[in-house]
Amino acid sequence: MLDVRRLRLLRDLSRLGTIAAVAEAHAYTPSAVSQQLAALQREAGVPLLEKTGRGVALTPAAVALVGHTETVLAALERASASLAAARTPLSGTIRIGAFPTAVHTLLPAALVALARDHPALDLMVTELDPAAAPEALRERRLDVALLHDYDLAPVDPDPTLDSTPLLDETVYLAVPSSAATGSLADPVAGFRDAEWIMSAPGTLCHTVAVRACQAAGFSPRARHHVDDFAAVLTLVAAGQGVALVPELGAARPPDGVSLLPLTARRRTRIAYRRGAGDHPAVAACVAAIRTATADHYRESRLPAGADPESVFAKD
């Protein structure tokens, strides 16, 4: 019988590439990971790893086994969901990960609703960049997470995760009102000589801003690096530069800021481990977040007369 924990290590080795990276992800020593993989190879009865210089590579048999591992892990998630559905009332810990703007705007109402409807649930929220959420889900540090990408920087679907759409937002160019020049065919190109307020290098938002400027034929001159959109808009109002801001982060711009709509879109999804969608706690979280999102857009003053139904994604 193949050990599921060892199969997870093999799966992560195929994804991360080195035993050292797998050890770091699981808080093991590299020696412990090597021993577990050696034990898995004995269980399998065929070679799973081969040396390549100072590292190792998966054999064809190991690659095939990784594919089966994803199916096995998804089946275990579905089995766990079935058992949880038989328990009442709904209880246990549910760990939710979200990017800062969603934590500020969408999650509070969702948490209130979940606490009201399922008081035995223990809710835990972690604020993190969406790029870090898939690994946190795989490692079971999160159960539900909000992920997003942009049409300017699409992210390939993760085969270890399932998800449901939540939002499809317009991206705006936020500029000082004094610098707004009316309707522009390409607002970004009109500010090629401006100083830019950008997210930290390495983040998805930073990549999107760079690509938007490059598509307009120039490289942005970054003056400030700020990740919080409320702070970004405050700096724009102070005349410190221009910035890209998605609709969720631009619902209440301060005085002195004009929002120029772009054709770019940001897409947000609610993600969870493959096979976990029917877990009652996960399903309750998804429903609460979707309801809170719809309510937020109905009640908020949206920029540029946006229609709430235009941003609330449907399956």
C-alpha positions in Angstrom: 0.0 0.0 0.0 1.4 3.4 -1.0 1.6 6.0 1.8 -0.4 9.1 1.1 2.0 11.4 3.0 4.9 10.1 0.9 2.8 10.6 -2.3 2.4 14.2 -1.3 6.1 14.6 -1.0 6.6 13.1 -4.5 3.9 15.4 -5.9 5.7 18.4 -4.3 9.0 17.3 -5.7 7.6 17.3 -9.2 6.3 20.8 -8.6 9.2 22.4 -6.7 12.1 20.6 -8.4 14.4 20.0 -5.5 14.4 18.0 -2.3 15.6 21.1 -0.4 12.5 23.0 -1.6 10.2 20.2 -0.6 11.9 20.0 2.9 11.4 23.8 3.3 7.8 23.6 2.3 7.0 20.8 4.8 9.4 22.0 7.6 11.4 18.8 7.3 15.1 18.2 6.9 16.3 17.3 3.3 17.5 14.0 4.8 14.0 13.2 6.1 12.4 13.9 2.7 15.0 11.7 1.0 14.3 8.9 3.5 10.5 9.1 2.9 10.9 9.1 -0.9 13.2 6.1 -0.6 10.5 4.3 1.4 7.9 5.3 -1.2 10.2 3.8 -3.9 10.4 0.5 -2.0 6.6 0.5 -1.7 6.2 1.1 -5.4 8.7 -1.6 -6.4 10.1 0.5 -9.3 12.6 3.4 -9.5 11.0 6.8 -8.9 14.0 9.0 -8.8 17.2 9.3 -10.8 20.3 11.4 -10.2 20.9 14.4 -12.4 24.1 16.1 -11.5 23.7 17.2 -7.9 19.9 16.8 -7.9 17.3 14.3 -8.8 14.6 13.9 -11.4 11.4 11.9 -11.6 11.4 8.8 -13.7 8.5 8.2 -16.1 7.0 5.9 -13.5 7.1 8.6 -10.9 5.5 11.2 -13.3 2.7 8.8 -13.9 2.4 8.2 -10.1 2.1 12.0 -9.5 -0.8 12.1 -11.9 -2.5 9.3 -9.9 -1.6 11.1 -6.7 -3.8 14.1 -7.7 -6.7 11.8 -8.2 -6.1 10.1 -4.9 -5.9 13.4 -3.0 -9.1 14.7 -4.6 -10.9 11.4 -3.7 -9.8 11.8 -0.1 -11.1 15.4 -0.1 -14.4 14.2 -1.4 -14.5 11.4 1.3 -13.8 14.0 4.0 -16.6 16.1 2.6 -19.0 13.2 2.8 -18.1 12.5 6.4 -18.4 16.2 7.3 -21.9 16.3 5.7 -23.0 13.6 8.1 -22.0 15.6 11.1 -24.4 18.3 12.5 -24.2 21.1 13.4 -21.5 22.4 11.0 -18.3 22.6 13.1 -14.5 22.7 12.9 -11.9 25.1 11.7 -12.1 26.9 8.4 -9.1 28.9 7.3 -9.7 31.6 4.7 -7.0 33.4 2.8 -7.6 36.7 0.9 -5.8 39.6 -0.6 -5.9 42.9 1.5 -8.6 44.7 -0.5 -11.0 41.7 -0.1 -10.2 41.5 3.6 -11.2 45.1 4.0 -14.3 45.1 1.9 -15.8 41.6 1.4 -14.8 39.3 4.2 -16.2 41.2 7.3 -19.8 40.7 6.2 -19.1 37.1 5.1 -17.6 36.3 8.5 -20.6 37.9 10.3 -23.0 35.7 8.3 -21.0 32.6 8.9 -20.8 33.2 12.6 -24.5 33.8 12.7 -25.6 30.8 10.7 -22.9 28.3 11.8 -21.7 29.4 15.3 -19.8 26.2 15.9 -17.4 27.0 13.0 -14.0 28.3 14.0 -13.1 31.0 11.4 -9.6 32.1 10.8 -8.5 34.7 8.2 -5.0 35.2 6.8 -4.2 38.2 4.6 -1.8 37.2 1.8 -0.9 37.8 -1.8 -2.9 35.6 -4.2 0.3 34.2 -5.6 1.0 32.6 -2.2 -2.5 31.2 -1.8 -2.3 28.0 -4.0 0.7 26.7 -2.0 -1.1 27.5 1.2 -4.1 25.5 0.0 -2.0 22.5 -1.1 -0.2 22.5 2.3 -3.5 22.7 4.1 -2.7 26.0 5.8 -5.8 27.3 4.1 -9.1 25.7 3.2 -10.6 28.5 1.0 -8.7 31.4 -0.7 -9.4 34.2 -3.0 -7.2 34.2 -6.1 -7.1 36.6 -9.0 -5.4 37.3 -12.2 -5.6 39.9 -15.0 -6.1 39.6 -18.7 -2.7 41.4 -18.9 -1.1 38.7 -16.8 -3.2 35.5 -16.9 -2.4 32.7 -14.5 -2.6 29.1 -15.7 -5.2 27.0 -13.7 -3.7 24.9 -10.9 -4.5 21.2 -11.4 -4.5 20.7 -7.6 -7.3 23.2 -7.0 -11.0 23.7 -7.9 -12.6 27.2 -7.9 -15.7 29.2 -8.6 -15.8 32.7 -10.2 -16.5 35.6 -7.9 -15.6 39.0 -9.6 -14.8 40.4 -13.0 -13.7 44.0 -12.5 -12.7 46.9 -14.6 -9.2 48.2 -14.0 -8.8 52.0 -13.7 -6.0 54.5 -14.2 -6.1 56.7 -11.1 -4.8 60.2 -11.8 -4.9 63.6 -10.1 -8.1 65.4 -11.1 -6.0 68.4 -12.2 -4.2 66.1 -14.7 -7.3 64.5 -16.2 -7.6 65.4 -19.8 -11.0 64.1 -20.7 -11.6 61.1 -22.9 -8.5 59.4 -24.1 -8.3 56.5 -26.6 -5.5 55.0 -24.5 -5.4 56.6 -21.0 -2.1 54.8 -20.1 -0.3 56.2 -23.1 -1.4 59.7 -22.2 0.6 59.4 -19.0 3.9 58.0 -20.3 5.8 61.0 -18.8 4.1 60.8 -15.4 5.6 59.3 -12.3 3.9 56.0 -11.3 2.8 54.6 -8.0 3.3 50.8 -8.2 3.0 47.7 -6.0 6.1 46.0 -4.8 8.3 44.4 -7.5 7.5 40.7 -7.8 3.7 41.1 -7.1 1.1 40.4 -9.7 -0.1 44.0 -9.5 3.4 45.3 -10.3 3.6 43.0 -13.3 0.2 44.2 -14.6 1.3 47.9 -14.3 4.5 47.2 -16.2 2.8 45.3 -18.9 0.1 47.9 -19.3 2.7 50.6 -19.8 4.8 48.4 -22.2 1.7 47.7 -24.3 1.3 51.5 -24.6 4.9 51.8 -25.8 6.9 52.8 -22.7 8.4 51.7 -19.4 6.9 53.3 -16.3 9.0 55.5 -14.0 8.2 54.3 -10.5 8.3 56.9 -7.8 6.6 55.0 -5.0 6.0 51.3 -4.2 2.7 50.8 -2.2 0.5 47.7 -2.1 -2.5 49.1 -0.3 -4.9 50.7 -2.8 -6.4 53.2 -0.3 -2.9 54.5 0.4 -2.2 54.5 -3.4 -5.3 56.7 -4.0 -4.3 59.0 -1.2 -0.9 59.5 -2.9 -2.6 60.1 -6.2 -4.8 62.8 -4.7 -1.6 64.4 -3.3 -0.2 64.6 -6.8 2.5 62.0 -6.2 1.9 60.1 -9.4 -0.6 57.9 -11.2 -1.5 54.2 -10.6 -3.6 51.3 -11.8 -6.4 50.4 -9.4 -9.0 47.6 -9.8 -12.6 48.4 -9.2 -12.8 46.8 -5.8 -10.0 49.1 -4.6 -11.5 52.2 -6.2 -15.0 52.3 -4.9 -14.5 55.4 -2.7 -11.7 57.5 -4.2 -10.7 60.6 -2.2 -11.4 64.1 -3.6 -8.8 65.1 -6.2 -8.7 61.7 -7.9 -10.1 60.9 -11.3 -10.6 57.3 -12.5 -10.1 56.6 -16.1 -11.5 53.1 -17.1 -9.2 50.8 -19.1 -10.1 47.8 -21.2 -8.1 45.6 -18.8 -10.0 43.3 -16.4 -9.2 41.7 -13.1 -10.8 38.3 -12.4 -11.2 36.9 -8.9 -12.1 33.3 -8.0 -12.8 31.4 -4.8 -10.4 28.5 -4.7 -10.2 25.3 -2.6 -8.5 22.0 -2.9 -9.6 19.7 -5.7 -12.5 17.6 -4.5 -13.3 19.8 -1.5 -16.1 21.8 -3.1 -18.8 19.7 -1.5 -17.4 20.0 2.0 -20.2 21.7 3.9 -17.8 24.2 5.6 -16.2 25.1 2.2 -19.6 25.4 0.5 -20.9 27.6 3.4 -17.8 29.9 3.0 -18.3 30.1 -0.8 -21.9 31.0 -0.4 -21.2 33.6 2.3 -18.4 35.3 0.3 -20.6 35.4 -2.9 -23.5 37.0 -1.0 -21.2 39.5 0.8 -19.7 40.4 -2.6 -23.1 41.0 -4.2 -24.3 43.1 -1.2 -21.1 45.1 -1.2 -21.5 46.1 -4.9 -25.2 46.9 -4.4 -24.5 49.2 -1.5 -21.2 50.8 -2.5 -20.8 53.9 -4.6 -19.0 52.3 -7.6 -16.7 54.4 -9.8 -17.8 55.6 -13.1 -21.4 54.4 -12.7 -20.4 50.7 -12.7 -23.3 48.2 -12.7 -23.1 45.8 -9.7 -24.2 42.9 -11.9 -21.4 43.6 -14.3 -18.7 42.8 -11.8 -20.4 39.9 -9.8 -19.3 36.8 -11.7 -21.7 34.0 -12.5 -20.9 30.3 -13.0 
